[in-house]
Amino acid sequence: MYNLTGRNIVLGVTGSIAAYKAADLASKLTQAECSVDVIMTPEAAKFIAPLTFSSVTGRPAYASMWDAASAVTEAHVALSRRADLLVIAPATATTLARFAAGSAEDLVSLTALATRAPILICPAMDPNMFEHPAVQANVETLKARGVYFVGPDEGRLASGQMGVGRLSEVETVMGAIRFVLGRGGDLAAKKIVVTAGGTREQIDPVRYVGNYSSGKMGFAVAAAARDRGADSVLITAPTELADPYAVDVIRVKSAMEMRDAVAEQCARADALVMTAAVADYQPAEAIGEKIKREGRDSLTISLVRTPDILKDLSADEGLIKVGFAAESNDLLENARKKLKSKGVDLIVANDITAEGSGFGADTNQVTLLDKSGAEEELPLIGKYEVASRILDRVVSLIETRQR
Ligand SMILES: Cc1cc2nc3c(=O)[nH]c(=O)nc-3n(C[C@H](O)[C@H](O)[C@H](O)COP(=O)(O)O)c2cc1C
């Protein structure tokens, strides 16, 4: 998980019906090798027991500042000093008001005032409450002080009401945590453009020529770039995957649309990572109406070459280009050819037939080939980790580039 490993996260839980979801968040953070200290308001402890949190984090959970003061040797503010990040999830209207007013009545608001770590707030409340000018004013005050917010989301609340007030999904909160921790990382102020997914070339209004790309590799690169502070742009062909938090997602369908989006985004970018499986061929002509089966025993569709996105790119000289070679045979030989013919700085050779590798898998086994002729074979690892290794290379290529 890279930017989560070994981080000290203080998780503040307040008195919302959504407090039970914080247990899942505490568990996911612990699984990602964070050290998670849970602090709760006395009201939160009416919804969920501290024991639930201490059971999933393996660390004490505090529901009173008096407990914390006796258990932590330094003082009641020790947790605020230790934190790399304070997350308040769920955050009630009352807690927002206390924090905005500078009140330290309980362990959560006290820690929020005492810490100098970044703070991420995840509000959860009835939609009418959230819309109220008093709550909105507190949100604005806190935002103006540099506090990060995620959500609340729109949807069905525990009360049965629909509206904006739901605690953001745990996956989204995890993305926001990684985003906040990544601020000031080694890709800060750099724009990284990533392509993902398999393009769809329309045959008729209901059919297309496609491929099995899931988009997971590109989504992982875009998220990993975000987690290092980059301005991360993801141009993706259709996939099942949800937009990653704080990534600028541009959805396209065909190779042509992807080429245009890449050209536009790369005009002011630092690096382009092309993980998308772009179709090599598209139907020669778009058929406006659905092709009927009646009266046909066979059907021939004529295909023509799609544009070559990298070759058509007239981006400025300093753009670092990373290509992928997804091959089913003669992997390294084909990758070496592609490195030259595409004029890229780095090729990621990906044997899509290997066990646990390629389309749809959560892991990947790749070899990195650069212009100097060096080849680095990586073990079978998670796609986020592969993405991080690719971005390590991008960081050094950006440092040494000539512009
Ligand atoms: C069943 C129930 C659910 C509640 N859910 C919320 C909620 O989702 N958001 C909120 O702001 N307040 C909610 N409240 C009200 C808060 O619990 C109350 O304002 C409390 O004082 C908050 O204290 P705290 O911020 O110190 O935890 C709820 C109250 C009850 C009884």
The ligand as a MOL file (V3000), in Angstrom:
LIG
                    3D

  0  0  0     0  0            999 V3000
M  V30 BEGIN CTAB
M  V30 COUNTS 31 33 0 0 0
M  V30 BEGIN ATOM
M  V30 1 C -30.0250 7.3060 16.7180 0
M  V30 2 C -29.2650 8.5780 16.5580 0
M  V30 3 C -28.5440 8.8000 15.4220 0
M  V30 4 C -27.8420 9.9780 15.2250 0
M  V30 5 N -27.1280 10.1510 14.0640 0
M  V30 6 C -26.4810 11.3150 13.8660 0
M  V30 7 C -25.7720 11.5370 12.6700 0
M  V30 8 O -25.6920 10.6660 11.7820 0
M  V30 9 N -25.1350 12.7150 12.4990 0
M  V30 10 C -25.1940 13.7160 13.4510 0
M  V30 11 O -24.6230 14.7790 13.2230 0
M  V30 12 N -25.8480 13.5130 14.6100 0
M  V30 13 C -26.4860 12.3560 14.8380 0
M  V30 14 N -27.1620 12.1590 16.0280 0
M  V30 15 C -27.0840 13.1940 17.0580 0
M  V30 16 C -25.7630 13.1420 17.7910 0
M  V30 17 O -25.5440 11.8650 18.3530 0
M  V30 18 C -25.7210 14.2100 18.8850 0
M  V30 19 O -25.7560 15.4840 18.2810 0
M  V30 20 C -24.4940 14.0950 19.7630 0
M  V30 21 O -24.5100 15.1540 20.6910 0
M  V30 22 C -23.2070 14.1540 18.9660 0
M  V30 23 O -22.1190 14.1830 19.8420 0
M  V30 24 P -20.6330 13.9930 19.3850 0
M  V30 25 O -20.3970 14.8430 18.2040 0
M  V30 26 O -19.8530 14.4220 20.5770 0
M  V30 27 O -20.4230 12.5480 19.1010 0
M  V30 28 C -27.8610 10.9730 16.2440 0
M  V30 29 C -28.5640 10.7440 17.4090 0
M  V30 30 C -29.2670 9.5610 17.5730 0
M  V30 31 C -30.0210 9.3570 18.8520 0
M  V30 END ATOM
M  V30 BEGIN BOND
M  V30 1 1 1 2
M  V30 2 1 2 3
M  V30 3 2 2 30
M  V30 4 2 3 4
M  V30 5 1 4 5
M  V30 6 1 4 28
M  V30 7 2 5 6
M  V30 8 1 6 7
M  V30 9 1 6 13
M  V30 10 2 7 8
M  V30 11 1 7 9
M  V30 12 1 9 10
M  V30 13 2 10 11
M  V30 14 1 10 12
M  V30 15 2 12 13
M  V30 16 1 13 14
M  V30 17 1 14 15
M  V30 18 1 14 28
M  V30 19 1 15 16
M  V30 20 1 16 17
M  V30 21 1 16 18
M  V30 22 1 18 19
M  V30 23 1 18 20
M  V30 24 1 20 21
M  V30 25 1 20 22
M  V30 26 1 22 23
M  V30 27 1 23 24
M  V30 28 2 24 25
M  V30 29 1 24 26
M  V30 30 1 24 27
M  V30 31 2 28 29
M  V30 32 1 29 30
M  V30 33 1 30 31
M  V30 END BOND
M  V30 END CTAB
M  END
